[in-house]
Each structure stands twice: as C-alpha cells, then as structure tokens.
Amino acid sequence: MPTAQQNASVQGGVLIPADANSQTIATWKDSSGSSAAIATDRATYLGWRWGSDGSGNVDKAWLQASIARWGGTIASGPVAPPTAATTPLPTPPSRVTRNSPSSPRSTPLSRLSPSPSLPDSVPPTFTDPSDQSAPPGLDVQVNSNKPIVSIEAYLMRQELTNLLGRFESALTASNSGNTAINLNAATSPQLVAAEQGGGAPASSRLPVLQASRTGAIAQARQVLQTFDQLLQEQNYAEARKQWVEARQLLWQNYPKEGQRVGAEIRAVWLDRGTIVAARSEQGLAAVFDRLAAAGINTVFFETLNAGYTIYPSQVAPQQNPLTVGWDPLASAVKLAHERGMELHAWVWVFATGNKRHNTLIGQPTSYPGPVLSAHPQWANIDNKGRTQNPNDGKFYIDPANPEARNYLLRIVSEIANNYKVDGVQLDYIRYPFQDDNANFTYGYGIAARQQFRQLTGADPVNISPRDGSLWRQWVEFKTNQINSFVAEVSQLLRQNYPRTILSVAVFPHPESQRIYKIQQNWEVWARQGIVDLIVPMTYALDTNRLQRITETVGKGTNSGFGFDFSVG
C-alpha cells in the first residue's frame, strides 16, 4: 500500500456481502453493524484497517471471529465463543445519508464486535418471492445421504422458515379483500390439487386453492418439526427430500391472484434538507411527483427538528430560519393528498438543539437551540453536568419536566389542529444513549432530580449501578417518563383528533438492553394499545443484517408494524 495512504484518516473498510453465500461474521463497533469481516465457504474477507499501529489486535479479532465461526481454535490457545456486542446502541443515521455507512469515514473503525456464536452468527439466507416463481435457492442434492453439516442445516432451516413466513403473509394479503383464512386450519400434510383450468369461475376455485395452500403450510411446518430429528438419526437423504418437497409446494401454491388491499405502507422519510432545498411549493411538488412515480403512498414529513418547526408556529419559539417565507407543511399536506398519499408529521420529541443544524444557520456549535435558550431549566443533563451530548452533538429535553412536556403536547395539538395531517410520528422518543460501564448516564435535569428525591429520598446524581435496587428504580423512573408521555400524546389525539394516526420510530434492539441504555420500552405502548403503528429503525447495510435485527421484532405485541430500513 502506498505510504501516502498509510497516513490517511480513513482507518477501516466496510464490506458488503455479495450473495447468500457471503456471511457477515464480525461487525465494526459503533457503526450500526456494518460488516468488517465476511466469510464464504472458501474464503474470509477482511475490511483491512489502513494506517494501523501494527499491534495485530484487530487482525487477531478478525481471525478469532472467522475461526470461531467454525468452532475452531487459533495457535495461541482456544478461542472463547464470541458473545453479543454490548456496546452502546447507535444513534440513528441521518435520513439524508440513509444508504451510506452510518459512521463518518473519518471516524476510526478500529474496534470489532464479534458476531454471536452459531447459530446466531450465521445470517440466514432467504429467497425473494416477489416474482412468485421458485428461485434456485440452496444447492441441495435430493438423493444424497452425505452428512448435513451444521452450517448447511442452519441455512436450510432458515430458508424454509423464511419462505413459510412470506407465504403466510402473501396469503393473508391476497385474501384481505375476501373472507379471512385461518392459517392454523391445516392439520394434514396431504394436499388437494389446485385447479389449473379456466372453465370454472374463480369463486368456485377458491376452496380448492385454500385447501392446497393450507396443506402446503402444514407440510412445511411438519418438515421444520421433524428436520432436526432426521439429522440426529443421520437420515440425511430423507431430510433433504422432505425439505425440497416442502419448498416446492410452497412455491407452487404461492398466492398470485386477488387484490393486495391490506395495510401496505410504502413510505419515505422526507427530511429537512430535502425540504429546504425545494425552496417553495413548486419545488416540493417535483419531489412529490418523484415519490408518486416510485409508488410511495406515505410520507413522514420532518416537521419539528433541532427545536425548530418547519412551519410558522404560534407555540414554538422560532420557525426554522431556512424555511421562513413559506409554509412547507401546508404545501406538503396539499401535495400529498392530491397524489393520494398520506402525510404524517415527523416530530423530534426529546432531542432539540443540534450541532449540525447550528453550522447550517451560522450559530456556534454549542448553541442549544431556541427551546433551551428560552428555557434552560428544561435541559436533560448527563452525570458530568453537561447539556450537550458529547457523542452526537445534540441537546435533549428532560422528559420529567412538566412544563417541557406541556410545550411538546401543544406542538402536537397545533399540528393536528391547523393541518390536515394523516398522522403524527414521534421520533427521539427516548433518553440519549448511555453506557453504565463507561460511567456515562443521562436524566439529571432539575425536575427529574426533584421528583426522584421526593419518590425515594435519594438524589440520583449520588447513586450508581452498584446500588442495585435503587439504581433499577432510577432506570424505571426514567422509563416511565417516556411511557407516560406517549400515553399523553395518545390521549390528546384520540380525544381531539381521533382520525390522526400515532406512530413511533423506535430501536429494534433487545428490550432489556434498550431500557437500560435509552429507557425506551415500546412493547408496553403496543400492549396497552396507545400507539397505532410502530416503526423499528432497522438500519442495515445488507440484507443479512436486516434479517437478524428484524426476526424478533413484534413478538408478543398487537400493534401494527412498519420497518424503517436502509440496505446498501
């Protein structure tokens, strides 16, 4: 490598899996899971760290992740099974750069988070049923009794599981305009052949099609139940045979007919930068024309950002200086409805001042924004007394402050009352990211400290995770501030604007981790039915990661789900 390159500020490369045979085995830390090492059945590719210090630590981490994937060891001794990353959850990347790596390339990418050990370390592969014809899928030799190794078994199991889930979703969608179908009705693996002729009317063929499809579902479920048993019995030929037959039956019966009239959302998050660049309703119309041509039916329109409203407000201290002179929200509602789209006001809730926005409007990077400038007592403060987050450059509002909460409710009411928006989406509905292990925590605003002292007699600045139950009570106190505010927004809208949809942009990470790091427990909102739509921010640079971070989302909840994702 040329010497000039060795001194460059870029210290690592992001890899992109090229196909189903390319598996992410290690990710860059603090990068939303960008691939740092990828393995195929023949090679391992490393996102080389340029300009490293020569210590070999990163190379060792890569090698450990690669070898451990196959259950092996390295020369220096056994490799401990990699564990799930416990680094702080990433702040969502700006929607302006959705298809770019979320970490700036000038940020060191020198620390690796090994993927979990098998089977979780192997991202599942799946086929795309969009064309309703069976793609090649895995290369499975039907009559071979060659042993099925663990990686092959995992991929086979995952492909059939994923295809079954998509089949069921497609079946529900195709029947959404007709009589609902019971996916659990199939109790026998025997199928009723579907009529292929065109002599009978479509309505008379529906029972036959339904029986055939529910039978295909039942057979696939049965194969998934017996697959592992066949492997234990070393009956590999039968396992392959049943897998192939179940897969073929699902594809043969994949729903093609009927109107897809379910609640399908094809959305885009229209950010402040795009709105500002439009400059006028005419410029914004060109944007909406492109969205309509792309099949978009829902627009989440950035309405409150960095403490500024995009529209002239009677509640907020200041309209965004970059949009003064026109009302982008009024134009957006008009343009969306003319094109048959829904328009949802996308609102930053507890994040306010923003260093990046300050630069755009000529303010110092330390400017807290118009809200906290007018009301500094509303600030959320970290355990070192700082109001500006050292990681993301943003300022945050204390969710426990009743005056601040009332202000935010008035903003939501103003939007719903003055504009015919179809919905309101709450973003940054959480505390800033925290790391107990690094002694970096948030929530020490004036109001929060007072309320917690009244509740427990303890000042939260004087407690730590070592205090056990008292610390858990502090985390629960903060979590309840978010829960109760979402409930208040829900009550406001349902009592006064019942047709307005309430959605939330949330992180999809495990519940326990999310509660301790950002105090966001959206499962409670779903179970209580206080939100209409949950949009997990499933940011991913490849479909393998997207699959991993979405496979557990929504279990045990009843609300509708959408997915805010980016795939490079």
C-alpha positions in Angstrom: 0.0 0.0 0.0 1.4 3.5 -0.8 2.9 5.4 2.1 0.6 8.3 1.5 -2.4 6.0 2.1 -0.9 4.7 5.3 -1.2 8.1 6.9 -4.8 8.8 5.7 -7.5 9.4 8.3 -9.6 6.5 7.0 -8.8 3.5 9.2 -11.1 0.8 8.0 -13.3 -0.5 5.2 -16.9 -1.6 5.2 -17.6 -4.8 3.3 -20.9 -5.7 1.6 -22.0 -9.4 1.3 -22.5 -10.1 -2.3 -24.8 -13.0 -2.2 -26.4 -15.6 0.1 -23.1 -17.5 0.4 -21.5 -14.4 1.9 -21.9 -14.2 5.6 -21.1 -11.4 8.0 -19.0 -12.8 10.8 -17.8 -9.6 12.5 -19.1 -6.0 12.5 -17.5 -2.6 13.1 -18.2 -1.3 16.6 -20.4 1.9 16.8 -21.3 1.6 13.1 -24.9 0.2 13.1 -23.5 -3.3 12.4 -21.5 -2.5 9.2 -19.7 -5.7 8.1 -16.0 -5.8 9.0 -15.3 -9.4 8.1 -17.2 -11.6 5.6 -16.8 -15.4 5.1 -17.8 -17.6 2.2 -17.4 -21.4 2.1 -13.9 -20.8 0.6 -12.5 -17.6 1.9 -12.7 -14.9 4.6 -12.6 -11.2 3.6 -11.3 -8.6 6.0 -12.1 -4.9 5.9 -8.4 -4.1 6.4 -7.5 -1.4 8.9 -5.4 1.1 7.0 -2.8 3.0 8.9 -2.9 0.7 11.9 -0.4 0.9 14.8 0.9 -2.6 13.9 -0.2 -4.2 17.2 -2.1 -7.0 15.5 -5.0 -6.8 17.9 -7.5 -6.1 15.1 -6.1 -8.9 13.0 -6.4 -11.2 15.9 -10.0 -10.2 16.5 -10.8 -10.9 12.8 -9.1 -14.3 12.9 -10.9 -15.3 16.1 -14.2 -14.4 14.6 -13.5 -16.3 11.5 -12.1 -19.4 13.2 -14.8 -19.4 16.0 -17.5 -19.4 13.3 -16.4 -23.0 12.5 -15.8 -23.9 16.2 -12.1 -24.0 15.8 -9.1 -22.6 17.7 -6.0 -20.4 17.0 -2.4 -21.2 17.7 -2.2 -19.2 20.9 -5.0 -21.3 22.5 -8.7 -21.9 22.5 -10.9 -19.1 21.2 -13.7 -18.2 23.6 -17.1 -18.3 22.0 -17.8 -14.7 20.8 -20.6 -13.0 22.6 -23.2 -10.5 21.5 -21.9 -6.9 21.4 -22.5 -4.9 24.5 -21.5 -1.5 23.0 -23.9 1.5 23.2 -26.7 1.3 20.7 -26.0 3.6 17.7 -27.8 6.8 17.2 -29.9 6.6 14.1 -28.1 7.8 11.0 -29.4 11.0 9.4 -32.1 10.2 6.8 -30.0 12.4 4.4 -27.4 9.6 4.3 -29.6 6.6 4.7 -27.7 4.5 2.1 -24.3 5.3 3.4 -22.3 3.8 6.3 -23.7 5.5 9.4 -20.3 6.3 10.8 -18.4 9.0 9.0 -15.4 7.7 7.2 -13.1 9.9 9.3 -14.2 8.0 12.4 -11.8 5.2 13.5 -13.3 1.9 12.7 -10.7 0.0 14.7 -12.8 -1.9 17.2 -14.6 -5.0 16.2 -17.7 -6.6 17.7 -17.7 -10.3 17.0 -21.0 -11.7 16.0 -22.6 -14.2 18.3 -21.6 -17.9 18.1 -23.5 -20.3 15.9 -26.3 -20.4 15.0 -26.9 -16.7 15.5 -23.5 -15.8 14.0 -24.6 -17.1 10.6 -27.0 -14.6 9.0 -29.9 -16.5 7.4 -30.4 -16.7 3.7 -33.7 -16.4 2.0 -35.3 -16.3 -1.3 -37.3 -13.4 -2.8 -40.9 -14.5 -3.7 -41.7 -11.2 -5.4 -41.9 -12.9 -8.8 -44.0 -15.9 -7.4 -41.6 -18.4 -9.0 -39.1 -20.6 -7.2 -35.5 -19.3 -7.5 -32.6 -21.7 -7.3 -32.2 -21.4 -3.5 -29.7 -23.6 -1.8 -27.9 -26.3 -3.8 -29.5 -29.3 -2.1 -28.8 -32.8 -3.6 -32.1 -34.6 -3.0 -31.0 -38.2 -3.1 -27.7 -37.7 -1.3 -27.1 -39.2 2.1 -24.0 -37.1 2.6 -23.9 -35.7 6.1 -25.6 -32.3 6.5 -23.1 -30.2 8.4 -24.3 -27.6 11.0 -24.0 -24.6 8.7 -25.9 -26.3 5.8 -28.6 -27.5 8.3 -28.9 -23.9 9.6 -29.3 -22.4 6.2 -31.8 -25.0 5.1 -33.9 -24.5 8.2 -33.7 -20.7 7.9 -34.6 -20.7 4.2 -37.7 -22.8 4.7 -38.7 -20.8 7.8 -38.4 -17.5 5.9 -40.3 -18.8 2.8 -43.1 -20.1 5.0 -43.4 -16.7 6.8 -43.5 -14.9 3.4 -46.0 -17.4 2.1 -48.3 -16.8 5.0 -48.0 -13.0 4.7 -48.8 -13.2 1.0 -51.8 -15.4 1.6 -53.1 -13.0 4.2 -52.6 -10.1 1.8 -54.3 -11.8 -1.1 -57.3 -12.7 1.0 -57.6 -9.3 2.7 -60.4 -8.3 0.5 -62.2 -11.6 0.8 -63.1 -14.0 3.7 -60.2 -14.3 6.2 -58.4 -17.5 6.1 -57.3 -19.5 9.2 -53.6 -20.4 8.7 -53.9 -22.9 11.6 -56.7 -24.8 9.9 -54.4 -27.2 8.1 -53.9 -30.4 10.1 -52.9 -32.8 7.4 -49.8 -32.7 5.2 -51.9 -34.1 2.3 -52.7 -31.6 -0.4 -55.7 -31.0 -2.6 -54.5 -30.3 -6.1 -55.4 -26.8 -7.3 -57.5 -26.5 -10.4 -55.5 -25.2 -13.3 -58.2 -25.0 -15.9 -60.1 -21.8 -16.7 -63.6 -23.4 -17.1 -64.8 -22.8 -13.5 -65.3 -19.4 -12.1 -62.7 -18.1 -9.8 -65.1 -18.1 -6.8 -65.6 -21.9 -7.2 -61.8 -22.5 -7.2 -61.2 -20.6 -4.0 -61.9 -23.5 -1.6 -59.6 -25.8 -3.6 -56.8 -23.1 -3.6 -57.3 -22.6 0.1 -57.1 -26.3 0.9 -54.0 -26.6 -1.3 -52.3 -23.7 0.4 -53.1 -24.6 4.0 -51.9 -28.0 3.2 -48.6 -26.6 1.9 -48.3 -24.6 5.1 -49.0 -27.7 7.2 -46.3 -29.7 5.4 -43.7 -27.0 5.7 -44.4 -26.8 9.4 -44.2 -30.6 9.8 -40.8 -30.7 8.0 -39.5 -28.0 10.3 -40.6 -30.0 13.3 -39.0 -33.3 12.1 -35.9 -31.9 10.4 -33.6 -32.0 13.5 -34.8 -35.5 14.4 -33.9 -36.8 11.0 -30.4 -35.2 11.3 -30.0 -36.9 14.7 -30.9 -40.2 13.1 -28.4 -39.5 10.3 -31.2 -39.9 7.8 -29.8 -37.1 5.6 -31.4 -38.2 2.4 -34.9 -38.1 3.9 -34.2 -34.7 5.5 -33.2 -33.3 2.1 -36.1 -34.9 0.3 -38.7 -33.5 2.8 -37.1 -30.1 2.7 -37.1 -29.9 -1.1 -40.7 -31.1 -1.3 -42.0 -28.6 1.2 -40.1 -25.8 -0.5 -41.5 -26.8 -3.9 -45.1 -27.0 -2.6 -44.9 -23.5 -1.1 -43.7 -22.1 -4.4 -46.2 -24.0 -6.5 -49.1 -22.6 -4.3 -47.7 -19.1 -3.8 -50.6 -16.6 -4.0 -50.7 -14.8 -7.3 -54.4 -13.7 -7.6 -56.5 -11.2 -5.7 -56.2 -7.5 -4.8 -53.5 -6.8 -2.2 -55.7 -4.5 -0.2 -54.1 -4.8 3.2 -52.5 -2.0 5.2 -49.4 -1.9 2.9 -47.2 1.1 3.7 -44.6 2.3 1.1 -43.1 5.2 3.0 -40.3 7.7 2.8 -38.9 10.0 5.5 -38.7 13.4 3.8 -36.0 15.2 5.8 -35.3 18.8 6.5 -32.5 19.0 3.9 -34.8 18.0 1.1 -37.5 20.4 2.2 -35.1 23.3 2.5 -33.6 22.5 -1.0 -37.1 22.6 -2.5 -37.4 26.3 -1.5 -41.1 26.5 -2.5 -44.3 24.6 -3.1 -43.4 24.3 -6.7 -40.0 22.8 -5.9 -41.6 20.4 -3.3 -44.2 19.3 -6.0 -41.3 18.0 -8.1 -40.2 15.9 -5.1 -43.8 14.5 -4.5 -44.1 13.7 -8.2 -41.0 11.5 -8.0 -42.3 9.8 -4.9 -45.6 9.1 -6.5 -43.9 7.7 -9.6 -41.9 5.4 -7.3 -45.1 4.0 -5.7 -44.8 5.8 -2.3 -48.1 6.1 -0.5 -47.0 7.6 2.8 -44.7 10.5 3.6 -43.2 11.1 7.0 -42.5 14.8 6.8 -39.9 16.3 9.1 -41.9 18.9 10.9 -40.1 19.6 14.2 -36.3 19.3 14.0 -33.5 20.6 16.3 -36.0 22.7 18.2 -37.4 24.5 15.1 -40.8 23.9 13.4 -40.7 23.7 9.7 -43.9 25.8 9.6 -44.7 29.3 11.1 -45.8 28.4 14.7 -47.6 30.2 17.4 -46.2 27.8 20.0 -42.6 27.2 19.1 -40.1 30.0 19.8 -38.9 30.1 16.1 -39.6 28.7 12.7 -36.6 27.1 11.0 -34.7 30.1 9.5 -34.1 28.1 6.4 -37.9 27.9 5.6 -39.0 31.4 6.7 -41.2 32.9 4.0 -43.4 29.8 3.2 -45.2 27.0 5.0 -43.7 23.7 3.8 -46.1 21.7 6.0 -49.2 23.2 4.4 -47.8 22.6 0.9 -46.8 19.0 1.8 -50.3 18.1 3.0 -51.8 19.6 -0.1 -49.4 17.9 -2.5 -49.6 14.5 -0.7 -53.4 14.4 -0.8 -53.6 15.5 -4.4 -51.5 12.4 -5.2 -53.4 10.0 -3.0 -50.7 9.9 -0.3 -50.9 10.1 3.4 -48.8 12.8 5.1 -47.6 12.2 8.7 -45.8 15.0 10.7 -42.5 13.6 11.8 -41.6 15.2 15.1 -38.3 15.2 17.1 -39.6 14.9 20.7 -36.9 15.0 23.3 -33.9 15.8 21.1 -33.7 19.5 20.4 -30.6 21.6 19.6 -28.3 20.1 17.0 -24.7 20.9 16.3 -25.0 20.1 12.6 -28.0 22.4 12.2 -26.2 25.1 14.0 -23.5 25.1 11.4 -26.1 25.4 8.6 -27.6 28.6 10.1 -24.4 30.2 11.3 -24.8 29.5 15.0 -22.0 28.4 17.3 -21.8 24.6 17.6 -22.6 24.9 21.3 -25.9 26.8 20.7 -28.6 24.7 22.5 -31.3 25.8 20.0 -34.3 28.1 20.5 -36.2 26.0 23.0 -33.4 25.5 25.6 -32.2 29.0 25.0 -35.6 30.3 26.2 -36.0 27.6 28.9 -32.6 26.4 30.1 -34.2 24.7 33.1 -35.8 22.1 30.7 -32.5 20.6 29.8 -31.6 17.0 30.2 -28.2 16.7 31.8 -25.6 13.9 32.0 -23.9 12.7 35.1 -21.0 15.1 34.4 -23.2 18.1 34.3 -23.2 18.5 30.5 -26.2 19.6 28.5 -24.7 19.0 25.0 -24.2 15.3 24.3 -20.5 14.7 23.6 -21.3 11.9 21.2 -24.0 13.2 18.8 -23.7 16.9 19.5 -27.4 17.2 20.3 -29.1 18.8 23.3 -32.0 17.0 24.9 -35.1 17.9 26.9 -35.8 16.4 30.3 -38.8 14.1 29.8 -39.7 14.6 33.5 -40.1 18.3 33.2 -43.9 19.1 33.2 -43.5 22.4 31.5 -41.5 20.9 28.7 -44.0 18.1 28.3 -46.8 20.6 28.1 -44.9 22.5 25.4 -44.4 19.4 23.3 -48.1 18.5 23.7 -49.1 22.0 22.5 -46.9 21.5 19.4 -48.6 18.2 18.6 -52.0 19.8 19.1 -51.1 22.8 16.9 -50.0 20.5 14.1 -53.1 18.2 14.3 -55.5 21.2 14.6 -54.1 23.5 11.9 -53.1 21.0 9.3 -54.9 18.0 7.8 -52.1 15.6 8.6 -53.0 11.9 8.5 -50.7 11.1 11.4 -48.0 12.2 13.8 -44.8 10.3 14.2 -42.8 10.6 17.4 -39.0 10.3 16.9 -36.3 10.7 19.6 -38.9 9.4 21.9 -36.3 8.3 24.4 -33.3 9.4 26.5 -29.9 9.8 24.9 -27.8 6.7 24.6 -26.0 5.8 27.9 -23.3 3.3 29.0 -23.3 2.4 32.6 -20.0 0.6 32.3 -18.3 3.8 31.0 -19.9 5.9 33.7 -21.9 7.8 31.1 -25.6 8.3 32.1 -28.4 10.8 31.5 -31.5 12.1 33.2 -30.3 14.5 35.8 -32.4 17.5 34.8 -33.7 19.8 37.6 -37.3 18.3 37.5 -36.1 14.7 37.3 -33.9 15.1 40.4 -36.6 16.8 42.4 -39.2 14.2 41.6 -36.9 11.2 42.3 -35.8 12.7 45.6 -39.5 13.0 46.5 -40.1 9.4 45.5 -37.1 7.7 47.1 -35.3 10.3 49.3 -32.2 9.9 47.1 -30.6 12.3 44.7 -30.0 10.3 41.5 -26.6 12.0 41.0 -25.4 10.2 44.1 -26.3 6.6 43.0 -24.8 4.2 40.6 -25.4 0.7 39.2 -23.6 -0.7 42.3 -26.7 0.5 44.3 -28.7 -2.4 42.9 -32.4 -2.0 43.5 -32.2 1.8 43.9 -30.5 2.1 40.5 -33.1 -0.1 38.9 -35.7 2.2 40.4 -34.0 5.1 38.8 -34.0 3.4 35.4 -37.7 2.5 35.9 -38.4 6.2 36.8 -36.9 7.4 33.6 -38.6 4.7 31.5 -41.9 5.7 33.0 -41.4 9.3 31.9 -41.3 8.2 28.3 -44.2 5.8 28.7 -46.4 8.4 30.3 -45.6 11.0 27.7 -46.5 8.6 24.8 -49.8 7.9 26.7 -50.5 11.7 27.0 -49.9 12.2 23.2 -52.2 9.3 22.5 -54.9 10.6 24.8 -54.6 14.1 23.2 -55.0 12.8 19.7 -57.8 10.2 20.4 -59.9 12.7 22.3 -59.5 15.6 19.9 -58.3 14.3 16.6 -59.4 10.6 16.6 -58.6 10.1 12.9 -55.0 11.0 13.3 -52.6 8.0 13.3 -50.0 7.9 16.1 -46.7 6.2 15.1 -43.4 5.9 16.9 -39.9 5.5 15.5 -38.1 3.1 17.8 -35.0 1.0 18.1 -35.3 -2.8 17.5 -32.7 -3.9 20.0 -33.5 -6.3 22.8 -35.9 -4.9 25.3 -33.7 -5.2 28.4 -30.7 -3.6 26.7 -32.9 -0.8 25.3 -34.4 0.0 28.6 -31.1 0.4 30.4 -29.5 2.4 27.5 -32.2 4.7 26.3 -35.3 4.0 28.5 -37.4 3.1 25.5 -39.9 0.3 26.3 -42.2 0.4 23.2 -43.5 -3.1 23.9 -45.6 -1.5 26.7 -47.0 1.0 24.3 -48.0 -1.8 21.9 -49.6 -4.0 24.6 -51.5 -1.0 26.0 -52.7 -0.1 22.5 -51.7 3.5 22.9 -50.0 3.7 19.5 -51.3 2.8 16.1 -48.0 2.0 14.3 -44.6 1.0 15.5 -41.7 1.7 13.1 -38.5 -0.1 14.2 -35.4 1.7 12.8 -33.9 -1.4 11.3 -30.9 0.3 9.6 -28.7 -2.2 7.7 -26.1 -2.1 5.0 -27.0 -5.6 3.8 -30.0 -8.0 3.9 -28.2 -10.4 6.2 -28.1 -7.8 9.0 -31.6 -6.7 8.2 -32.8 -10.2 8.7 -31.0 -10.6 12.0 -32.3 -7.4 13.6 -35.9 -7.8 12.4 -36.5 -11.5 13.2 -37.6 -11.0 16.8 -39.3 -7.6 16.4 -43.0 -7.6 17.2 -43.2 -10.8 19.2 -45.8 -10.5 22.0 -47.3 -7.3 20.7 -50.5 -6.4 19.0 -49.8 -3.1 17.2 -49.1 -2.6 13.5 -45.5 -2.7 12.4 -43.6 -1.0 9.7 -39.9 -1.0 9.1 -37.6 2.0 8.6 -34.6 0.4 7.0 -31.7 1.1 4.8 -29.9 -1.5 2.7 -26.8 -0.6 0.8 
